[in-house]
Amino acid sequence: MKLTLLKYKKLIIVFSFFFFPLIFISVFKVDYNLIAPGYNDNVNGFIEVNSEYESKGSFHTTSVISIKGITYLQYLLGSKEDKVFVAPFPEYYDNIVVSDLKVMSYLMKNDSIYTSLIVGISNTGYEIEYESFLTVYLTWNYLEDDTLEIGDKILDVKKDGVSINISDINCEDTVVFTVLRGEDTLDFELTKNLVTDTTCGIGISTDIFSTILDTDVEYNLIESLTSGPSGGLMQSLYIYNQLTTYDYSLGLKIGGTGTISVEGNVGAIGGVEQKIYTSAMHNIDIFFVPFAGGNYDNAMEAYKNISTDMIIVGVDTFSDAVNYLANQLIEHGGDLND
């Protein structure tokens, strides 16, 4: 064995010179996130709406590949690729449990689906009943232990026995949160404390989440691997199209991105540049993008760097997208007044 090692000593040294550094950069992690082009998913693959109407085209949500805490090798490769975005951890990562972001993302995905059903169904005249709650979607490390949790529905906030808005809680105020967790109603007394020399906080982030109580539309939800709220607009358009006489899909592959509210407003999302690249790679014909948050401007910057016939359409609301498709339908020989 010793003779064998001596015989291949030079080869082993050369091999080690390259092998061990490669192992190191493949395993060693840096505090950076990576966003790369991902997937276009046909909405009918995870939302089924019973309908008598035929759709010749399709509606697609767009997702990106997002890696939090990448290896040094991924950092080196991603930094050299124009279509990949690599950035250091945001400062707020210091104040959260990073794994909670995944929980938050799936919570938002579920809400986006229910909100999409609300928007799509209500805009076609079908009956739907729903309720909305201010909901905890993220907790911070300065939240008192054993109190509020991600997913808690906030029923009431009281200061000195009087209901107030969360935005009206002052620094050092002590209030009582009444929340719905599963089937249990719970009360927690919390104080808004100093977080830094200039800011106060209780330790939660909240948003309005909705659930459906009843509807005369039959639908079925299928588990999917994607998460986050950015499919809201496209999901709403698919549901709307399933329940209308006219085929707004135009026989095309229609993609897009943007959150949706129950009022039909389209909100900004992250990774819009990578979503443009993704959709071009998947031969999307029309791509809807929010004007909000500079998404449209960023999308057009990415659009300049690719060769595609894809049409980019900026929108502020669900109605903007429907009206665009309706005008295209008329131009292609349809008549919405039939």
C-alpha positions in Angstrom: 0.0 0.0 0.0 2.8 2.3 0.9 4.6 1.7 -2.4 1.3 2.4 -4.2 0.9 5.7 -2.5 4.5 6.7 -3.3 4.0 5.6 -6.9 1.0 7.9 -7.3 2.2 10.6 -4.9 2.3 13.4 -7.6 -1.1 12.4 -9.0 -2.6 12.4 -5.5 -1.1 15.9 -4.8 -2.5 17.3 -8.0 -5.9 15.7 -7.5 -6.1 17.1 -3.9 -5.1 20.5 -5.2 -8.3 20.7 -7.2 -10.6 18.3 -5.3 -10.6 19.8 -1.8 -11.2 23.4 -2.9 -14.0 22.2 -5.1 -15.6 20.3 -2.2 -15.2 23.4 0.0 -16.9 25.9 -2.4 -19.6 23.3 -3.1 -20.5 22.9 0.6 -19.5 26.2 2.3 -22.5 28.6 2.4 -22.6 32.4 2.1 -25.3 34.8 3.3 -26.7 35.4 -0.2 -29.9 34.5 -1.9 -30.3 33.4 -5.5 -33.2 33.9 -7.9 -33.2 32.2 -11.3 -35.7 31.6 -14.1 -38.2 28.8 -13.1 -41.5 27.4 -14.4 -44.7 28.3 -16.1 -47.6 26.2 -14.6 -50.9 25.8 -16.3 -53.5 26.9 -13.7 -55.8 24.0 -14.6 -53.1 21.7 -13.2 -53.9 22.9 -9.6 -57.3 24.6 -9.8 -60.2 22.7 -11.4 -63.4 24.6 -12.1 -66.4 22.6 -13.4 -67.6 24.4 -16.5 -69.5 23.7 -19.7 -67.4 26.2 -21.6 -64.4 25.1 -23.7 -61.1 27.0 -23.5 -58.8 26.6 -26.5 -55.9 28.4 -24.9 -54.4 28.3 -21.4 -53.5 30.5 -18.4 -50.2 30.1 -16.7 -48.7 31.3 -13.4 -44.9 32.0 -13.4 -42.5 31.0 -10.7 -38.8 31.4 -10.1 -36.2 29.2 -8.5 -35.3 30.9 -5.2 -32.5 29.6 -3.0 -31.9 31.2 0.4 -28.4 30.7 1.7 -26.4 29.5 -1.3 -23.1 27.8 -1.5 -20.0 29.7 -2.6 -20.0 27.7 -5.9 -23.6 28.8 -6.6 -22.6 32.4 -5.8 -19.7 32.2 -8.3 -21.8 30.7 -11.1 -24.9 32.8 -10.4 -22.9 36.0 -10.4 -21.6 35.3 -13.9 -25.1 34.6 -15.3 -27.1 37.6 -16.6 -30.5 35.9 -16.1 -29.7 35.1 -12.4 -30.0 37.5 -9.5 -27.7 37.1 -6.6 -28.0 39.4 -3.6 -26.9 39.5 0.1 -29.4 38.6 2.8 -31.7 41.5 3.5 -31.2 43.2 6.9 -34.5 42.0 8.2 -33.2 38.4 8.1 -31.5 39.3 11.4 -34.9 39.6 13.1 -36.7 36.5 11.9 -36.4 32.8 11.7 -35.6 32.4 8.0 -37.4 29.0 7.8 -40.6 30.9 8.7 -40.4 32.5 5.3 -41.4 29.1 3.7 -44.4 28.8 6.1 -45.4 32.4 5.2 -45.0 31.6 1.5 -47.4 28.6 1.6 -49.9 30.6 3.7 -49.9 33.3 1.1 -50.2 30.8 -1.7 -53.4 29.4 -0.1 -54.8 32.8 0.4 -54.1 33.8 -3.3 -56.0 30.8 -4.5 -59.1 31.6 -2.4 -58.9 35.2 -3.3 -58.6 34.3 -7.0 -61.8 32.2 -6.6 -63.5 35.1 -5.0 -62.5 37.5 -7.8 -63.1 35.2 -10.7 -66.5 33.9 -9.4 -67.9 37.2 -8.2 -67.0 38.9 -11.5 -69.1 36.4 -13.5 -72.2 36.9 -11.5 -72.2 33.6 -9.6 -72.9 33.5 -5.9 -70.0 33.3 -3.4 -69.8 34.0 0.3 -66.5 34.7 2.0 -65.0 36.2 5.0 -61.7 38.1 5.5 -59.5 38.4 8.5 -56.4 40.4 9.4 -54.0 37.5 9.7 -50.4 37.1 11.1 -48.2 36.1 8.3 -44.8 36.6 9.8 -43.4 36.9 13.4 -40.2 38.7 14.5 -37.7 37.7 17.1 -38.8 40.4 19.5 -42.4 39.0 19.7 -43.0 37.7 23.3 -42.7 33.9 23.5 -45.8 31.7 23.6 -48.1 34.4 22.2 -49.1 35.0 18.6 -48.2 32.6 15.8 -48.1 32.7 12.0 -51.7 32.0 10.7 -53.5 33.5 13.7 -56.7 35.4 12.6 -57.0 38.6 14.5 -60.6 39.1 15.7 -60.0 42.1 17.9 -57.4 44.4 19.5 -58.3 46.2 22.7 -56.6 48.9 24.7 -58.1 49.6 28.1 -61.2 47.6 27.0 -61.7 49.6 23.8 -61.2 48.2 20.3 -58.5 49.9 18.2 -56.7 49.4 15.0 -53.2 47.9 15.1 -51.9 51.1 13.4 -53.2 53.1 16.4 -51.1 51.2 19.0 -48.5 53.6 20.4 -45.0 52.8 21.7 -45.2 51.2 25.2 -49.0 50.6 24.9 -50.2 47.3 26.3 -53.1 45.8 24.3 -55.0 42.5 24.2 -55.1 40.6 21.0 -58.1 38.2 20.5 -57.3 35.7 17.8 -58.8 32.6 16.1 -56.3 29.7 16.0 -58.0 26.7 14.4 -61.2 26.4 16.3 -59.9 28.1 19.4 -60.4 31.7 20.4 -57.4 33.0 22.4 -56.4 36.2 24.2 -52.8 37.5 24.5 -51.7 40.6 26.3 -48.8 42.3 24.4 -46.8 45.5 24.7 -45.4 47.5 21.9 -41.8 47.9 22.9 -38.7 49.8 21.6 -37.0 47.7 19.0 -34.3 50.2 18.1 -33.6 53.7 19.3 -36.2 55.1 16.9 -38.7 52.3 16.3 -41.2 50.3 18.3 -42.9 47.0 17.5 -45.0 44.2 18.8 -43.3 41.6 16.5 -45.8 40.7 13.9 -46.6 41.4 10.2 -50.2 41.2 9.1 -52.3 41.2 6.0 -55.9 40.6 5.0 -56.5 36.9 4.2 -59.8 35.4 3.0 -61.6 32.1 3.1 -64.7 30.9 1.2 -67.8 30.1 3.1 -70.1 29.0 0.3 -70.5 29.2 -3.5 -72.6 27.7 -6.2 -69.5 27.0 -8.3 -67.9 23.6 -8.0 -64.1 23.6 -7.8 -61.3 21.4 -6.8 -57.9 22.3 -5.5 -54.8 20.2 -6.2 -51.5 20.4 -4.3 -48.7 22.0 -6.2 -45.0 22.6 -5.6 -45.2 26.4 -6.1 -45.7 28.9 -3.2 -46.3 32.6 -2.7 -49.1 34.9 -3.7 -47.8 36.0 -7.1 -50.2 33.8 -9.1 -53.3 35.6 -8.0 -54.0 37.5 -11.2 -53.5 34.6 -13.5 -55.6 32.3 -11.3 -58.4 34.8 -11.3 -58.3 35.1 -15.1 -58.4 31.3 -15.5 -61.4 31.0 -13.2 -63.2 33.9 -14.8 -62.6 32.4 -18.3 -64.0 29.0 -17.2 -67.3 30.6 -16.1 -67.9 32.9 -19.1 -69.4 32.1 -22.5 -66.6 33.7 -24.4 -63.1 32.2 -24.6 -60.8 35.0 -23.4 -57.8 32.7 -23.8 -57.8 33.4 -27.6 -56.3 30.0 -28.2 -53.0 31.4 -26.8 -50.6 30.7 -23.9 -51.3 33.5 -21.6 -49.0 34.1 -18.7 -48.3 36.7 -16.1 -47.7 37.6 -12.5 -49.1 39.7 -9.8 -51.0 39.4 -6.5 -54.7 39.9 -6.3 -57.0 41.5 -3.7 -60.7 40.7 -3.2 -61.3 44.2 -4.8 -59.4 43.1 -7.9 -56.3 45.2 -7.4 -53.1 43.7 -8.8 -50.0 44.0 -6.5 -46.3 44.0 -7.0 -44.1 40.8 -6.8 -40.5 39.9 -6.7 -38.2 38.4 -9.3 -40.1 40.0 -12.2 -37.1 39.9 -14.5 -36.6 36.2 -14.0 -40.3 35.7 -14.7 -39.9 37.5 -18.0 -37.0 35.2 -19.0 -39.0 32.1 -17.8 -42.1 33.0 -19.9 -40.1 33.7 -23.0 -38.4 30.3 -22.6 -41.8 28.6 -22.3 -43.3 30.4 -25.4 -45.8 32.5 -23.6 -47.8 34.7 -26.1 -49.1 37.4 -23.7 -47.6 38.2 -20.3 -49.4 40.4 -17.8 -47.3 42.3 -15.2 -48.3 44.8 -12.5 -47.5 48.5 -12.8 -47.2 48.5 -9.0 -43.8 48.6 -7.4 -42.0 49.4 -10.7 -42.6 45.8 -11.9 -43.6 46.9 -15.4 -40.5 49.1 -15.8 -38.2 46.3 -14.6 -40.0 43.8 -16.8 -39.4 46.0 -19.9 -35.7 46.3 -19.0 -35.4 42.5 -19.0 -37.6 42.3 -22.2 -35.0 44.3 -24.1 -32.4 41.6 -23.5 -34.3 38.7 -25.1 -35.5 37.8 -28.5 -39.2 36.9 -28.3 -42.6 37.7 -29.8 -44.2 37.7 -26.4 -46.4 40.8 -25.7 -46.0 42.5 -22.3 -49.1 44.1 -20.9 -49.0 46.3 -17.8 -52.1 46.3 -15.5 -53.3 47.8 -12.3 -56.5 45.7 -11.8 -58.1 42.5 -12.8 -60.5 44.5 -15.0 -57.6 45.9 -16.9 -56.5 42.4 -17.9 -60.0 41.3 -18.8 -60.6 44.4 -20.9 -57.4 43.8 -22.8 -58.3 40.2 -23.6 -61.9 41.3 -24.5 -60.5 43.9 -27.0 -58.2 41.2 -28.5 -61.2 38.9 -28.8 -63.2 41.5 -30.7 -60.2 42.2 -33.0 -60.0 38.5 -33.7 -63.7 38.3 -34.8 -65.5 37.8 -31.5 -68.6 39.8 -30.5 -69.2 40.3 -26.8 -72.6 41.7 -27.5 -74.0 38.4 -28.9 
